[in-house]
Amino acid sequence: MRRAGDGAIRCARAGQRVEETAREADGVDNLIRRVIPPDDLGAILDNVGLFNSSINTSYSNSGVIGESDAEILIGLKPQRKMPTPFYVDELRRQLAETFPGTQFFFQPADMVSQILNFGVPSPVDIQLIGPNVDKNFALAQSIANRIQHVPGAVDVHVQQLRSAPTLFLNVDRTQAQSVGLTQQDVGNSVLLSLSSSFQINPSFWVNPASGIEYNVAVQVPQYKIDSMQSLTNIPVASASSSTPQILGNLARVNVNVEPALVSRYDTQQLLDVYASVEGRDLGGVDRDIQAILQDFQGKLPRGTRMVRRGQVATMTSSFAGLTAGVGVAIVLVYLLIVVNFQSWLDPFIIITALPGALAGIIWILLLTHTTLSVPSLTGTIMCMGVATANSILLVSFARERLEEGLSSAQAAVQAGFVRIRPVLMTALAMIIGMVPLSLGLGEGGEQNAPLGRAVIGGLIIATLATLFFVPCVFSLVHRRHRPGKRLNAAIAGVS
């Protein structure tokens, strides 16, 4: 079963009760079942609210920040009628129309994209790092509004919300001390009632029969505290005080608005602007986003810096490294051939087949609507090696015939005629072997399909260049060569 995507729900009201979020998630599940037919839908899993343990949070990139958020995992069957992107586009459109007050964003479902995103829920992550959080938040909202108009940018949102309703307890320490209580006593009593005794005094019970250890927690039922009056009636007691008090006698309850999530980088607060890419290559979207960010560089508050992270940063460094690797590979291959051939011209003739390979790679990527990526660049390096080996095979044979006394044109024609079989066998073996990979079949096949397509397209054109273009170059480079005595003697003998 393959996941179609991790759909995250963010409700318009920060701090919404988890029951309301679960009810809204049920409505989303019903819409999903209407969009995806039963023959294609495998399973739906809802994770509402935050995880109970921080260990689960460290292994998740869902991006949920509170009880008003939910993560919906959609599983598709391996044999389905429509591809995954079709259902993602349809769900993105219908969810926005059916639930206008709720924010939806789809996260990468495959493991490769999640690793390349470095734990963030989208490939584009723009961070505003600085002490002036209020101004940074307004600036982040402006950046998100501009990015929403970029073609191919979807699910644009600011991760941190600053509108979570909060109850602030202002304890009167003088009043509490007069009755023998401290602020710690007040805090422990509130935690005991609202978050169980495990928060202040963890207790465990070991089953004597099995030896299994269980947590023992005592907590006031949530339905008992359903109003401000019931909250202020929470009893506050301690071992040093003989007379318990109620919370309303010791503290004032104020309604406040606080950030729902506080993120930090090197101890400085940051805000994340997330964006995903759909229907366009990541590099093109990133170029448009960089142009937008240039307009905001002069508007940054003092002490604030803007940083691009996520998959776009990995893509930039990977492309720079692989592009340099292709160039270095061509240079090293040329120098290696120079050492073996003891010549500067013949290695040049050999590498004239490589521009044809690059043209074939570009041609097939355009034909199959495949973007330039790390797998396609890896396939480019593989194609360079095979194309060079075939060209060496032909040029070395032509060089032997040239030394035997044939003219450059005769040696080139004979090399192309004799070496056509091994060249075709080598190229066809690689091309046929890459066909299943280029089709993207199986789990995660779409990730490696660009590699196979690049190799197939590059070898098709490189093989034609090796059999037709390289002999022509060889004939032109060695056109000043004159037939040797062996050929003249053979001609005289025939006469």
C-alpha positions in Angstrom: 0.0 0.0 0.0 1.4 3.4 -1.0 0.5 6.7 0.8 -1.0 9.3 -1.4 0.2 12.0 1.0 0.1 13.3 4.5 -2.7 15.8 4.6 -2.5 18.2 7.6 -5.5 20.2 8.8 -5.1 23.5 10.6 -8.3 25.1 11.8 -8.9 28.8 11.7 -9.3 29.0 15.5 -6.1 28.3 17.4 -6.8 26.6 20.7 -9.9 24.7 19.5 -10.8 21.7 21.5 -9.6 18.4 20.3 -13.2 17.1 20.1 -14.1 19.8 17.6 -11.0 19.0 15.5 -11.8 15.3 15.5 -15.4 16.2 14.3 -13.9 18.3 11.5 -11.5 15.5 10.6 -14.5 13.1 10.2 -16.0 15.5 7.6 -12.7 15.5 5.8 -12.6 11.7 5.8 -16.0 11.6 4.3 -14.9 13.9 1.5 -11.8 11.8 0.8 -14.0 8.7 0.4 -16.2 10.6 -2.1 -13.2 11.7 -4.1 -11.2 8.5 -4.1 -13.2 5.4 -5.2 -13.2 2.4 -2.9 -11.2 0.4 -5.5 -8.3 2.8 -5.1 -8.6 3.8 -1.4 -6.7 1.6 1.0 -7.0 3.2 4.5 -7.3 6.5 6.2 -5.6 7.2 9.5 -6.3 10.4 11.6 -3.8 11.7 14.1 -5.6 14.6 15.9 -3.7 17.0 18.2 -0.2 16.6 19.6 1.5 13.4 20.5 1.6 12.3 24.1 5.3 11.7 24.1 8.1 13.9 22.8 9.7 10.8 21.3 6.9 10.6 18.7 7.3 14.2 17.9 11.1 13.8 17.2 10.3 11.2 14.6 7.5 13.0 12.9 7.4 15.9 10.3 3.6 16.3 10.4 3.9 20.0 11.4 0.9 19.9 13.9 1.3 22.4 16.7 -1.8 21.9 18.9 -5.2 20.5 19.5 -6.6 22.5 16.5 -4.4 20.6 14.1 -4.7 17.1 12.7 -2.7 14.8 10.4 -4.6 12.5 8.0 -2.7 9.7 6.3 -4.2 8.4 3.1 -3.2 5.0 1.8 -3.8 4.0 -1.8 -3.8 0.5 -3.2 -0.9 -0.6 -5.5 -3.3 -1.3 -8.4 -5.3 1.9 -8.9 -6.9 3.6 -11.8 -5.6 7.1 -11.4 -2.1 8.3 -10.4 -1.4 9.8 -7.0 -1.0 13.5 -8.2 -4.5 13.4 -9.7 -6.0 12.7 -6.3 -3.8 15.2 -4.5 -4.9 18.0 -6.9 -8.6 17.0 -6.7 -8.5 16.9 -2.9 -6.7 20.2 -2.6 -9.4 21.8 -4.7 -12.4 20.3 -3.1 -11.2 20.6 0.5 -10.7 24.4 0.0 -14.2 24.7 -1.4 -15.9 22.6 1.2 -14.0 23.8 4.3 -13.3 27.5 3.7 -12.3 28.2 7.3 -9.8 25.5 7.5 -6.2 25.4 6.2 -5.0 22.3 4.4 -1.5 21.4 3.3 -0.1 18.2 1.8 3.2 16.9 2.9 5.6 14.5 1.0 4.7 10.9 1.4 7.8 9.3 0.1 10.9 8.7 2.3 13.3 10.3 -0.1 11.5 13.7 -0.1 11.2 13.6 3.7 14.9 13.0 4.1 15.8 15.8 1.6 13.4 18.2 3.5 15.4 17.6 6.7 12.4 17.0 8.8 10.3 20.0 7.7 6.8 19.3 6.1 7.6 21.1 2.8 10.5 21.5 0.4 10.6 25.3 0.7 11.3 26.7 4.2 12.0 30.4 4.6 13.0 31.3 8.1 13.0 34.8 9.7 15.3 34.7 12.7 15.5 37.6 15.0 14.3 39.1 18.3 11.5 41.3 17.0 8.9 38.5 16.7 5.9 40.8 16.2 7.3 42.6 13.2 8.8 39.3 11.8 5.3 37.7 12.0 3.8 40.6 10.0 6.6 40.3 7.5 6.2 36.5 7.3 2.5 37.0 6.5 3.4 39.4 3.7 6.0 37.0 2.3 3.5 34.1 2.3 0.9 36.3 0.5 3.4 37.1 -2.2 4.5 33.5 -2.6 0.9 32.3 -3.0 0.8 34.0 -6.4 3.9 32.2 -7.7 2.9 29.6 -10.3 3.5 26.1 -8.9 3.7 27.2 -5.3 0.9 25.5 -3.2 0.1 25.1 0.5 1.9 28.3 1.5 1.5 29.1 5.2 3.2 30.4 8.2 3.9 27.6 10.6 3.9 29.6 13.9 0.5 31.0 15.1 0.3 33.8 17.6 -3.4 33.8 18.4 -3.7 30.9 20.9 -6.1 31.8 23.7 -4.4 31.4 27.1 -5.5 31.6 30.7 -2.9 33.3 32.8 -2.9 32.7 36.6 -1.5 35.7 38.5 -0.9 34.3 42.0 -1.0 36.8 44.9 2.0 35.6 46.8 1.3 37.7 49.8 -2.2 36.3 50.2 -0.8 32.8 49.6 1.9 33.2 52.2 -0.5 34.4 54.8 -2.3 31.1 54.7 0.9 29.0 54.6 1.1 28.4 50.8 3.6 29.1 48.2 3.4 29.7 44.4 4.8 26.2 43.9 1.9 24.7 46.0 -0.6 26.6 43.8 1.1 25.3 40.6 1.2 21.7 41.8 -2.4 21.8 42.8 -3.4 23.1 39.3 -1.3 20.6 37.5 -2.7 17.8 39.7 -6.3 18.6 38.7 -5.7 19.5 35.1 -2.8 17.3 34.0 -2.8 14.4 36.5 -0.5 13.6 39.4 2.1 12.1 37.0 3.2 15.7 36.3 4.3 16.5 39.8 4.7 13.1 41.6 5.2 10.2 39.2 4.0 6.9 40.7 4.5 3.4 39.4 2.9 0.0 40.1 4.7 -3.3 39.3 2.5 -6.3 38.6 3.9 -9.0 40.8 2.7 -11.7 38.4 4.2 -10.4 35.2 6.8 -7.9 36.4 5.4 -5.2 34.1 5.5 -1.7 35.4 2.5 0.6 35.0 2.1 4.4 35.5 -0.4 5.4 38.1 -2.0 8.8 37.6 -4.8 10.6 39.4 -6.7 13.4 37.6 -9.9 15.3 38.0 -12.3 14.3 35.1 -12.2 16.8 32.3 -16.0 17.2 32.3 -15.9 18.4 35.9 -13.9 21.5 34.9 -16.2 23.0 32.3 -16.3 26.7 33.3 -14.3 29.5 34.8 -16.1 29.0 38.1 -15.1 25.3 38.3 -11.6 26.3 37.5 -11.4 28.8 40.3 -12.9 26.3 42.7 -9.8 24.0 42.4 -8.6 23.2 45.9 -5.0 24.3 46.8 -3.3 22.5 49.7 0.1 21.5 50.9 1.7 19.5 53.7 2.7 22.7 55.5 -0.8 24.2 55.4 -3.6 22.8 57.6 -6.4 24.7 55.8 -6.9 24.1 52.1 -7.9 27.1 50.0 -9.6 27.5 46.6 -7.7 28.8 43.6 -10.0 31.9 43.3 -8.8 33.2 46.7 -5.2 33.1 45.8 -5.0 34.0 42.1 -6.6 36.1 39.4 -7.4 34.4 36.1 -6.8 36.6 33.0 -7.6 35.7 29.4 -4.6 36.4 27.2 -3.4 35.6 23.7 -0.1 33.8 23.4 1.9 32.1 20.6 0.7 28.6 19.9 4.2 27.6 18.9 7.7 29.0 19.8 10.5 27.9 17.6 14.2 28.7 18.1 17.4 28.4 16.1 20.6 29.0 18.1 18.5 30.4 21.0 16.9 33.0 18.7 13.2 32.9 17.9 12.3 32.1 14.3 9.2 32.0 12.0 8.8 29.5 9.2 7.1 30.2 5.9 6.4 26.8 4.3 5.6 26.2 0.7 5.2 23.1 -1.5 5.6 22.7 -5.2 3.0 21.1 -7.6 2.9 21.1 -11.4 6.3 22.8 -11.8 9.9 22.1 -11.1 11.3 23.1 -7.7 14.1 25.1 -9.3 11.7 27.3 -11.3 9.6 28.0 -8.2 12.7 28.7 -6.1 13.9 31.3 -8.7 10.6 33.2 -8.4 10.7 33.0 -4.6 14.2 34.4 -4.5 13.1 37.4 -6.6 10.3 38.0 -4.0 12.7 37.7 -1.1 15.0 40.3 -2.7 12.2 42.8 -2.3 11.9 42.1 1.4 15.6 42.2 2.2 15.5 45.9 2.8 12.4 45.6 5.0 13.9 43.3 7.6 13.7 44.6 11.2 17.0 45.3 12.9 18.7 42.1 14.0 16.6 39.9 11.8 18.0 37.7 9.0 16.3 35.7 6.4 17.5 32.1 5.6 16.3 29.6 3.0 16.3 26.0 4.3 14.8 22.7 3.3 15.0 20.9 0.1 15.8 24.0 -2.0 19.1 24.4 -0.1 20.0 20.8 -0.7 19.0 21.0 -4.3 21.3 24.0 -4.9 24.3 22.4 -3.3 23.6 19.0 -4.9 23.2 20.5 -8.4 26.4 22.6 -8.0 28.3 19.5 -6.9 26.9 17.2 -9.6 27.4 19.7 -12.4 31.0 20.2 -11.3 31.3 16.4 -11.2 30.1 16.0 -14.8 32.7 18.6 -15.9 35.5 17.1 -13.8 34.6 13.6 -15.1 34.9 14.7 -18.7 38.3 16.3 -18.0 39.6 13.4 -16.1 38.5 10.9 -18.8 40.2 13.1 -21.4 43.4 13.2 -19.5 43.3 9.5 -18.9 42.8 8.7 -22.5 45.7 11.1 -23.4 48.0 9.0 -21.2 46.9 5.8 -22.8 46.9 7.0 -26.4 50.0 9.1 -26.1 48.2 11.7 -28.1 46.2 14.9 -27.7 44.1 14.6 -30.9 42.7 11.1 -30.6 41.2 11.7 -27.0 39.6 14.8 -28.4 38.0 12.8 -31.2 36.7 10.3 -28.6 35.0 12.9 -26.4 33.3 14.5 -29.4 30.5 11.9 -28.8 29.8 13.4 -25.4 28.0 16.5 -26.7 25.6 14.1 -28.5 25.0 12.3 -25.2 24.2 15.6 -23.4 21.8 16.5 -26.3 20.1 13.2 -26.0 19.6 13.6 -22.2 18.1 17.0 -22.7 15.9 15.8 -25.5 14.4 12.8 -23.6 13.9 14.9 -20.4 11.9 17.4 -22.4 10.0 14.7 -24.2 9.0 12.9 -21.0 8.3 16.2 -19.1 11.0 15.1 -16.6 12.7 17.8 -14.6 16.4 18.0 -14.0 17.2 16.4 -10.7 19.8 14.5 -8.8 18.9 11.1 -10.3 19.0 12.5 -13.8 22.4 14.1 -13.2 23.6 10.7 -11.8 22.3 9.1 -15.0 24.2 11.7 -17.0 27.5 10.7 -15.4 26.7 7.0 -16.1 25.9 7.8 -19.7 29.2 9.7 -20.2 31.1 6.6 -19.2 29.3 4.2 -21.6 29.5 6.7 -24.5 33.2 7.2 -23.9 33.9 3.5 -23.8 32.1 3.0 -27.2 33.9 5.9 -28.8 37.3 4.5 -27.5 36.4 1.1 -29.1 35.8 2.7 -32.5 38.7 5.2 -32.5 41.3 2.6 -31.3 40.3 0.3 -34.2 40.5 3.2 -36.7 43.9 4.1 -35.3 45.1 0.5 -35.9 43.9 0.6 -39.5 45.5 4.0 -40.0 48.8 2.6 -38.9 48.4 -0.4 -41.4 48.5 2.1 -44.3 44.8 3.0 -44.9 43.8 6.5 -45.5 41.9 8.4 -42.7 38.6 8.1 -44.6 39.1 4.4 -45.3 40.1 3.7 -41.7 37.1 5.6 -40.3 34.7 3.8 -42.6 36.1 0.4 -41.8 36.1 1.1 -38.0 32.5 2.1 -38.2 31.6 -1.0 -40.2 33.5 -3.5 -38.1 32.8 -2.0 -34.6 29.0 -1.4 -35.2 28.1 -4.7 -33.6 30.0 -4.4 -30.3 28.9 -0.7 -30.0 25.3 -1.5 -30.6 25.4 -4.5 -28.2 26.9 -2.4 -25.4 24.4 0.4 -25.9 21.4 -1.8 -26.3 22.2 -3.8 -23.2 22.3 -0.6 -21.1 19.2 0.9 -22.8 17.1 -2.3 -22.4 18.2 -2.7 -18.8 17.1 0.9 -18.0 13.6 0.6 -19.5 11.9 -0.8 -16.4 13.7 1.8 -14.3 12.5 4.6 -16.6 8.9 3.5 -16.4 8.8 4.2 -12.6 7.2 0.9 -11.7 7.0 -0.4 -8.1 7.3 1.3 -4.8 9.3 4.5 -5.0 9.9 4.0 -8.7 9.2 7.6 -9.6 12.2 8.7 -7.7 14.7 6.8 -9.9 12.8 7.1 -13.2 14.8 10.2 -14.3 18.0 8.2 -14.0 16.9 5.6 -16.4 15.4 8.1 -18.8 18.6 10.1 -18.9 20.7 7.0 -19.6 18.3 5.9 -22.4 18.1 9.3 -24.2 21.8 10.0 -23.8 22.9 6.6 -25.2 20.6 6.7 -28.1 22.1 9.9 -29.5 25.6 9.1 -28.2 25.5 5.8 -30.1 24.5 7.6 -33.3 27.2 10.1 -32.7 29.8 7.3 -32.1 28.9 5.5 -35.3 28.5 8.5 -37.7 29.9 11.7 -36.2 33.1 10.4 -34.5 34.3 8.7 -37.8 33.8 11.9 -39.6 35.8 13.8 -37.0 38.5 11.2 -37.2 38.7 11.5 -40.9 39.0 15.3 -40.8 41.6 15.3 -38.0 43.8 12.8 -39.8 43.2 14.0 -43.3 46.9 14.9 -43.7 47.9 11.3 -43.1 49.3 9.5 -46.1 49.0 5.7 -46.7 52.0 3.8 -45.6 54.4 1.5 -47.5 52.4 -1.6 -46.6 49.3 -0.3 -48.5 51.5 0.8 -51.5 53.1 -2.6 -51.7 49.7 -4.3 -51.6 48.5 -2.0 -54.4 51.6 -2.8 -56.5 51.2 -6.5 -56.0 47.6 -6.4 -57.2 48.6 -4.5 -60.3 
